[in-house]
Amino acid sequence: MNSFFSFAACAVIGLTLSSCSLGHSASDDVTSSNPAVALQAQKVVDLQRQVDAQKQAYKSRKEVVKDREQAVDNQKEQADIEKKKLEGLEQQLDGAKQNLKGVKTQAKTQ
């Protein structure tokens, strides 16, 4: 099965290269009077369209992923800010508790 795909890939590459070297595209060969040439040229044209569409789909998906990664990074930054605020408030709370202890101790001695 792999040899078939290798052969098919080589055939497509060969046709593409031969089309380029002759100065025309596979779409020009679709109207060939030779049925085998026309059929293979149509396959090349169809595959090229699929490749182009897949490239665009990949590019679009990649952009979506990039946007989502940026959104996640932004959310992480916001979470870090909230964590720092929490740590600051916890320190203030600890300080206030210590002050309360001190005030109570001082109130008992008076």
C-alpha positions in Angstrom: 0.0 0.0 0.0 2.8 2.4 0.8 4.4 1.7 -2.5 1.2 2.7 -4.2 1.1 6.0 -2.4 4.8 6.6 -3.2 4.1 5.9 -6.8 1.1 8.2 -6.8 3.0 10.9 -5.1 5.9 10.5 -7.6 3.3 10.6 -10.5 1.8 13.8 -9.2 5.2 15.4 -8.6 6.3 14.2 -12.0 3.3 15.7 -13.7 3.6 18.9 -11.8 7.3 19.2 -12.7 6.7 18.3 -16.3 3.8 20.9 -16.5 6.1 23.5 -15.1 8.9 22.7 -17.4 6.6 22.8 -20.5 5.4 26.3 -19.4 1.8 25.4 -18.8 -0.3 24.1 -15.9 -2.2 20.9 -15.4 -5.4 22.8 -16.0 -4.2 23.2 -19.6 -3.9 19.4 -19.9 -7.5 18.8 -18.7 -8.7 19.5 -22.3 -6.1 17.2 -23.8 -7.2 15.0 -26.6 -5.5 12.1 -24.9 -7.9 10.7 -22.3 -5.2 9.5 -20.0 -3.5 12.9 -19.9 -6.8 14.6 -19.4 -7.9 12.3 -16.6 -4.5 12.6 -14.8 -4.5 16.3 -15.3 -7.9 16.5 -13.7 -6.7 14.5 -10.7 -3.8 17.0 -10.4 -6.1 20.0 -10.6 -8.5 18.5 -8.0 -5.7 17.6 -5.6 -4.1 21.0 -6.0 -7.5 22.6 -5.0 -7.7 20.3 -2.0 -4.1 21.1 -1.0 -4.9 24.9 -1.3 -8.1 24.5 0.7 -6.3 22.5 3.4 -3.5 25.0 3.6 -6.1 27.7 4.2 -7.9 25.6 6.8 -4.6 24.9 8.5 -3.7 28.6 8.5 -7.1 29.6 9.9 -6.9 27.0 12.6 -3.4 28.0 13.5 -4.6 31.6 13.9 -7.4 30.5 16.1 -5.0 28.5 18.3 -2.7 31.5 18.5 -5.6 33.8 19.6 -6.7 31.2 22.2 -3.1 30.9 23.5 -3.0 34.7 23.8 -6.3 34.7 25.7 -5.0 32.0 28.0 -1.9 34.0 28.7 -4.0 37.0 29.5 -6.1 35.0 31.9 -3.0 33.6 33.6 -1.7 37.2 34.0 -5.0 38.2 35.5 -5.0 35.2 37.8 -1.5 36.1 38.9 -2.6 39.6 39.7 -5.6 38.3 41.7 -3.2 35.9 43.6 -0.9 38.8 44.5 -3.9 40.8 45.8 -5.0 37.8 47.9 -1.5 37.4 49.3 -1.4 41.1 50.2 -4.8 40.9 51.9 -3.7 37.8 53.8 -0.6 39.6 55.0 -2.8 42.5 56.1 -5.1 40.1 57.9 -2.2 38.4 59.7 -0.9 41.8 60.7 -4.3 43.0 62.0 -4.7 39.7 64.0 -1.3 40.3 65.6 -2.3 43.9 66.4 -5.5 42.7 67.9 -3.6 40.3 70.1 -1.3 43.1 71.2 -4.2 45.4 71.9 -5.9 42.7 74.0 -2.7 42.0 75.9 -2.2 45.7 76.6 -5.9 46.1 77.6 -5.5 43.3 80.2 -2.5 44.9 81.8 -4.3 48.2 82.3 
